[in-house]
Amino acid sequence: MSQPMSLPPELPEARTRPVRFRFGAATKARRGTEELMPKSELLPMKVLVMGLCLSLSCGAASEALAFDPQAGVSKESGPFDLFKFGFFSYKEGRKSDAVEAYRYAAEKGHTGSRWALANMYADGDGVPENDLEAFKMYSEIAQAGVEPGSEDTGYFANALIALASYYRRGIPNSPVKIDLTQARQLYFQAASAFGIPEAQFQLGRMMLTGEGGSVSVHQAKKWLNRARNNGHAGAMGLFGNILFQEGDTARGLAFMTAALEHCQPKDCGWLQSTQEEAFSVASEEDRRKGVELAHNIRFNSGE
């Protein structure tokens, strides 16, 4: 039976905002997981979120705002027109108009608008920060499910990751409590069905330490390896740390060193500390070999 493996002490415990796809234009909303998974393999999916029947209540009774008459868009417009108006309003810094447009579009069933609005509430971006309202919206996206080939696939997969993050840390003073089992299941769905690197990384971490289920170093390595092959530098560094602890010293140092060259700002601190600690106890021969091997490790940025 596998024993829990300790994470690097500096590794953040998933307290940051849920990781989201950031589409560069409104027409890119259909990208993401459709490119990661053949349509023939994508089965209809639906998530029931722990029986919490939370309604979309943010601003439902608020006073309606007026759209710019010159825009040719009103609350009676179609959901995609409202979504486009909201998107470009946001890009131009008119976030109150964006919130209004997204809200009307979401009420008409537009998943992308609900996703965008959830992001704004999660980040306190143009609206007061409210994790519970964001959770409600992500839950509605997950509960609605997704059909094969749907343009909403990216939003659905992203909602799974956001919900997993909330269940992992809970929302203070709300019905949303820490539920590591649910978090692990949601990460598994996003990792296995959609191949999202961040979900694979977080799932590997949970398997490594036994969060939300049994410990499995073997399975943790499998998911971390997939994430690193999909361009996740944090997964590459943690994968290398496991190899190092298992005695594969030079290869472990190589992966940790290569990860430092490609890390995101949120991961660079703990990756550097982990790599430096490993180098401090490694032999000179292993250090030299690790640096040499690092130059040969390919990193797929996913771009």
N, C-alpha and C positions, 0 to 999 in steps of 0.2 A: 504493500500500500504506500502510495506516495506521501511524503511529508511536506507540509507547507514550506515554500521557499520564500525567504524574506525579500521584499522589494528594496531597492535603494532608498535610504531614508529621506532623500530629497524629492522623491517622486511624488508629485501632487496627487491627492486622493480625489480626483474627479470633481473638484469643487468649482471648476470654471463653468462658464455657460455651455449649454449643449452645443456640440460641434454641428455646423450646418453647411449645406451646400450654399455657395454664393454664386448665383447665376449672373453673368455679365450683361445680359440683355433679356428682355421679356421673352424673346423667341427661344432662349436657351432653357426654358423651364422644363422642357421635355427631355433634357439630357440627364446624364448621371447614371442611374442604375440601369437604364435601358441599354447603355453601352457596356455595362459590366456583366450582363446576364442575357443570354439568348431568349427571345420571346417564347420560344417553344418550351423552355424550362421554367418560365415564370408562371406559377399557379395562382389562381385567385386567392387572395389573402385577406384576413380580417383579424384584428386584435381586440380582445375583450379586456379592458384595463381594470382588472381587480374589482369589478362590480361597482365602481364609483360612477354613479349616474350624475355627472356634473354637466350642467347645461352651459351653453355659451351665453354668458350674461353680461360680458363687458360692454357697457355702453348701449345696451339694447334699448333702454328707455331714455337715452340722452337726447338732447336737442339736436336736430339735424342741422348740418352746416350747408351753406350754399356753395355749389360748384361755380367755377368761373364760367360765365355765360359764353365766353369766347371759345371755350374748349369743346363745345358741342356734346358734352356728356352730362347726364343728369342721373338721379337715382333710379330713373326708369330705364336707363340704358342696359344693354346686355352685360352679363357678368364678365366676359373677356374684355369688352371695351372699358368697363370700370377698372379691371385689373391693370390694363395698359395705362390708363390715366393715373392710377395709384402709383404704378411703377415709375413713370416719368416724373410725377410730382415729387416722389421721394428723391429721385436722382437730382432734382433741381432744388432740393431743400425745403419744399413745401410739405412738411410732414403731416400737418393737420389735414390737408387735402388728401394725402395718401391714406391716412387712417380712415377717413370718411369713405373713400372709394373702395378700399379693401373691405370695409365692414359691409357695405351694400352688396358687393360682389360675393362675399362669404355667405350672406343671408340667402343669396340666390344659388348657393351650392358650388361656388368656385373654390376648389381646394387650394390652388396657389395663393389666392388672396387670404384664406384662413391661415396658411402657413406663414405668409409675410407678416400678418398681423400678430401671430403668436411670437414671431421673432422680435417684433418691436416691443411687446410686453415683457418678454424675457430679458431684453437688454435695457429696458427703460429708454427706448429710442423714439422720441416724439410723443411718448405717453408715459405716465408714471409707471415705474417698474412694478410688475405684479406677476410673480412666478405662478401663482394659482390660476390666474386667467390664462397665462401661456399654457399651463398644463391642461386646462380644459380644452383649449383649441387643438393642441397636439393630440389629445385623446380622441376628439371627434374625427380627426383625420385617420387615426389608427383604426377606430371602430368602423369607419365607413368601408375600409378595405380597398383593394385595388385589383383590377382585372388585368389579364395578360395584355401587354402592349399599351397599357394606359399611359397617357401623358402625365398622370398624377403619380407615377411610380416613384420619382425622386422625392416628392413631398412625403409620400407614405413612408419610405425608408428613413428619411430624415426625422420624421415624427417618432419612429421607433427609438432612435438614438437619443432624442431629446427626452422621451419618457423614461428610458433606462437611466439616464443621468439623474432625473428627478427622483426616481425610486431609490437610486443609490445613496442619495444624501437626504431625501425627504424635503418637505417644505414646512418650515416652522409655523406653528399656529394655524394649521390647516388639516384637512382629512388625509393629506398625502404624507404617509409615514414611510420611514426607511423600510424597504422590502428588497433585500439583496437577491432573493430567489427570482422575483419578478424582473429585476434589473438584468440579471444574468440571462434569463430567457429572452428578453427583448434584444439584448446585444447578440445573442446567438442567432436570432432570426435575421437581424440586419446583416450579420457577418456571413451567414451561410447562404441565405437566399439572394443577397444583393452584393456581396463581396466588398463591403465598404471597409476601407483600411482602419478607420478609427474604431469601428465596432469590433473588428478582429483584434485590435490592440487591447481594448478594454476587456473583451472576453478572455483573452490570454492572461491578462493581469488577474482577473477574478479566479480563473482556474489555477493560477500559480499559488495563490494564497488561500484558496478554499472559500472565497466569498460567494455566498448564495448557493453552495453545493460542495461537492467533494473536491479534494485536491487532485490535480492531475498535471504533473510537470510535462508529461509526454504530450498531452493535448494542448497545454499552454504553449509549448514550443511550436506545435503545428500551426496554431493561429497566429502567433507572433511572426513565424516565418512567412506566412501568407501576407500578413500586413506589411512586413518589410519589403517583400517582393512587389507589393502594390504601392511602394513609395512612402512608407511611414517610418521616419527616422527614429522616433521614440521606440517603435517596435524592434527596429534593428539593434538599437543600443541595449534594450532589455534582453533580447535574444542573445546578444553577445555576452551579457552579464551572466546569464544562465550557463552558457558554455564555459565561461571562465570558472564559475563555481563548481562545475562538474569536472574540472581538470583539463579541459581542452583550452589551455591558457592562451596560446598564440592566436588561435581563431577567434576566441572571445575578445581579446584585445583588438583584433582587426575590425570586427563588427562595431565595437564601441567607438573606435577611432573614426571609422567611415561615417558612422551616424552623426558625429560631431560636425562633419563637413556639410551636412544637409539639414540640420535640425531646425525646427520652428522655434521662435523665441521662447514659447512657453515650456519647451523641453530642453533647451540648451543648458540651463543651469544644472539640473540633476544629471544630465548626460555627462557634462564635464566633470562633475564631482565623482561620479561613478567610475569614469574612465581613469581619472587621476588616482583614485584609491587603488584601482586594480594595477595600474602601472607601478605604484609605489611598492607593491609586494611581489611583483613578477621579477623573474630573473632577467639579466641583461640580454641573454639570448632570446628569450620569449618576447621581450620588448621589441628587439630589432626585427624579429620575424613577424610580429604583429603589425608593425608599421609597414613592412614590405607587402604583406597580404592585403592590408587596407587599400593600397593603391589599385588592386585588382578587383575590388568588390564593386559591382555595378549597382547604381542606384536609379530606380525607376521613379521619376518624380510624379508620374501619373498625368502629366500635362500633354 
